[in-house]
Amino acid sequence: MIFLTAKKRAEDEAEGRALGAVDFLSKPINPGVLFSRVAMHLAPRNALRAPD
């Protein structure tokens, strides 16, 4: 779970991570950063997939 939020305090990020977030991005969201973070979190999953 990646949180996209207007909250910016370190306490907010810590709370989000405690709730299960693997990443935390504050608005305004940069699309390039969002896509790279999603790709980063999907990379280990994709590496475990068996080749076709």
ChimeraX attribute file (.defattr): number of C-alpha atoms within 10 A of each C-alpha:
attribute: neighborCount
match mode: 1-to-1
recipient: residues
	/A:1	13
	/A:2	16
	/A:3	16
	/A:4	14
	/A:5	15
	/A:6	12
	/A:7	14
	/A:8	12
	/A:9	9
	/A:10	9
	/A:11	10
	/A:12	14
	/A:13	19
	/A:14	12
	/A:15	11
	/A:16	18
	/A:17	16
	/A:18	10
	/A:19	10
	/A:20	11
	/A:21	14
	/A:22	13
	/A:23	16
	/A:24	19
	/A:25	18
	/A:26	14
	/A:27	10
	/A:28	9
	/A:29	12
	/A:30	10
	/A:31	9
	/A:32	9
	/A:33	11
	/A:34	16
	/A:35	10
	/A:36	11
	/A:37	17
	/A:38	14
	/A:39	12
	/A:40	11
	/A:41	14
	/A:42	11
	/A:43	11
	/A:44	10
	/A:45	9
	/A:46	11
	/A:47	9
	/A:48	8
	/A:49	8
	/A:50	6
	/A:51	6
	/A:52	3
